[in-house]
Amino acid sequence: MKILYATSEAVPFCKTGGLADVAGSLPSALAAEGAEVAVVLPLYRRVRERFGSQLTFLCYDYVNLGWRHVYCGLFSLEKDGVTWYFLDNEQYFDRPDLYGYMDDGERFGFFSRAVVRMLDHLKFWPDVINCNDWQTALVPIYLKDDGVREERFRSIRTTLTVHNIEYQGRYNPYVLGDLFGLDAGWVEDGTLLMDGDLNLLKGAILCADAVNAVSPTYANELKMAYFAHRMESVMRQCEYKLYGVLNGIDMDRYDPKKDPSIAVSFSAEDMAGKDVCKAHLQRLMGLREEPHVPIVAIVSRLVSHKGLDLICEVLHDMMKLPMQLVVLGKGDKKYEEFFHWAAQQYPGRMAVRLDYNEELSMAIYAGADLFLMPSKSEPCGLSQMIAMRYGTVPIVRETGGLKDTVHPYEAWRDAGNGFTFANYASNDMLHVIREAVFLYKDFPDAFSRLRKRAMACDFSWARSAGEYLRIYASVTGQVWPVPEAAPVEETPAAEAVPEETSSEASSPAEEAPAPAETVEEVRPFEEPAPAPETVQETVPAEETVKKAPARRTAKKAVPAEEAAPAKTSAPAAEPKKRGRKPGSKNTAKKAAGETKKKGTAAKEK
């Protein structure tokens, strides 16, 4: 399977948020599962400055965007089994920052257009393109638009990953032709029109073959008005192709046993280094060095949906507890001013850094005891996973990916990996903070076991990569994983039934027929091909893999003369000869429709 991953940022090249962490880790995990993967992103100034010497120039071409005929250079880099492509245009991308410019619509309109028009210059023609958020939302739309005139584009399937539906790419509908080079019909039929605006994310959701949210809970929340930012009707309309796959983290990058960026390494078996990291953090932030007082940490953008209003309401009550508070982040001015003022009220017990520093954030993850994330909404969240990896127990509100990854502590059976509260209420948050602080102070053995359970959680990309590949298989009609038919093909028919013994094998007196249960195993391959609507139901991908050994057993047991008519010795590729064309357009449509019928069961597969 050939996958092209289109993104506006990716670690280690450029980063502003969690999208970069996902785009930096998921492609290599997909490649490790056997897929052929490439990633395409803009060639920003910071990428050129840091990695320019490692990039290989491949070619250049011109891309038409509305009335513009624009240069586009193509560079590449091989890393971790993945080919990284960078699209170059200095007018659009030679800037200090990734986003925040008045012409962002034109910049990422060009990027999406270039992704489609530069496919001829890549080393493979993709089976599926995975787009991410509004910055690449025009890719499925351009593929549909170009597919009307060029048949080759019709074979490409698209998936859209929604990392945060709050950002939708909204513009004046009158700029559709001038800015993006699309016909007015895209607005007139409602595909790109939402609340009087041109909405790129809405168009991508409608045009993509599959839509994926970054956690199962967030996928359900997107159908609710409270979370969907007026897109709930669109998400309910596309529920048949909506999935929820939890993000992961790079388990090698975030490993306290070998992380060079923390003061001292440690592990769940030897937590002595954790105490050293705590003392180092207290000195670094100007806190009192009190080893038996828990440090509660916040590493976050200082914006409303992160739940900071709850903290502002009960901060004084929090600081009455025997705890210290560390805050790292920047964002809205009102929150920055509040935390700056609060730090002055509690010197030695509260420290605030209005910045984002990767090195300092790792020192906080390693040195803190509790990690606070009271988010109003959180599509997935990576901070709570990183915190648990470093033995910092999370306190979260039950929303989005926080609910999927943090399970509440239950003292009566000594279970859970963190502390949670459901209602968006400051008193509920204060209650669980108090519970966590006093568990640390009064029951250190129970807190130690809780910490070890948190560190033992598996947030690797291996699990998530398999779920992504199943989504890609469903939209392309391909079978994944591919059945290993080589052992069957390598065994010639003459070896399976020697010529000199074939007559003896045919004699019922000398050899009994195949057992009934063996015949039952291969019965789907003996009967005529069913109607197209039931082929996938009868022989799903998983059964094809599991039943290959049964077909080989039947091949040896059934007489040679009977084997050919009954087709019990057919190779593993037999289903494909009976009208099942994994790459065909009809099969892809059928797979999408079948997902609608199966609902939740199909998503779990």
Disulfide bonds with the S-S distance in Angstrom:
none
